[in-house]
Amino acid sequence: MDALKQVKFDGQGLIPAIAQDYQTGEILMFAWMNQEALSLTIEKQQAVYYSRSRKKLWFKGEESGHSQIVKEIYSDCDQDVILLKIEQIGGIACHTGRASCFFQKLDKDNWLTMTDVIKDPKDIYE
């Protein structure tokens, strides 16, 4: 696929990927993709990432059921960052049980939790 050849993966074969709600514009999460993850994401129109800690592909929602349906895929001007505009199934993108991973706001010298847990992670990852 020519589009994959144009993307600039880093020295470890990875590219940053941002998941954004396609309707609201809210940034839901950040993850990494390797070439196979990006290729599968394009093919299946479902978000597939690469887990650096587990060193394997991670089909978003495979354990939680909170998958991401890809509506559009963008690259930045340098083609070294991917933006996925997605529909978040189940309304939870974060492993903490929140809608977004970006729920901590800096207030002077402290991080404040700005959103509530939608579902206890113990009930998601049994």
C-alpha positions, -999 to 999 in steps of 0.1 A, spaced: 0 0 0 15 33 -11 1 53 18 20 31 43 53 38 24 48 75 29 44 74 67 75 80 87 79 54 115 106 61 141 138 41 147 118 14 165 93 11 137 65 30 156 44 61 149 23 80 175 -14 77 171 -41 100 186 -77 89 188 -102 116 186 -140 114 188 -152 121 153 -184 139 165 -172 160 194 -135 165 186 -125 154 221 -91 137 223 -97 103 238 -63 86 239 -28 83 226 -11 51 216 16 37 193 12 19 160 37 -2 140 32 -7 103 11 -39 108 -12 -21 132 -17 8 108 -23 -15 79 -49 -35 99 -65 -3 111 -69 9 75 -81 -26 63 -106 -33 91 -116 3 99 -111 -6 135 -83 8 157 -54 -15 162 -24 -4 181 10 -17 192 16 -23 229 52 -15 237 49 -31 271 35 -64 258 54 -62 225 23 -72 205 -6 -59 185 -35 -46 206 -69 -46 190 -86 -18 209 -115 -33 228 -104 -70 226 -106 -73 264 -128 -44 274 -153 -45 246 -147 -8 241 -135 -9 205 -130 21 182 -146 23 148 -124 43 125 -143 70 105 -113 89 91 -75 87 92 -52 117 90 -14 122 90 3 154 102 23 176 78 55 156 85 37 123 82 51 112 115 19 113 136 -14 96 129 -48 110 139 -77 86 140 -112 101 140 -132 73 157 -165 63 171 -158 50 206 -180 20 213 -192 19 249 -182 55 256 -150 44 274 -116 48 258 -94 48 289 -84 17 309 -93 36 340 -130 34 330 -132 70 318 -143 84 285 -109 99 278 -74 92 290 -69 130 293 -87 136 326 -60 151 347 -56 189 346 -26 208 359 -36 234 385 -6 253 397 16 224 410 -10 196 412 -29 174 389 -66 175 394 -90 147 383 -116 163 361 -139 135 351 -156 106 369 -151 69 363 -179 56 341 -173 20 349 -150 4 374 -120 -12 357 -125 -43 378 -158 -47 361 -143 -42 326 -112 -64 329 -124 -94 348 
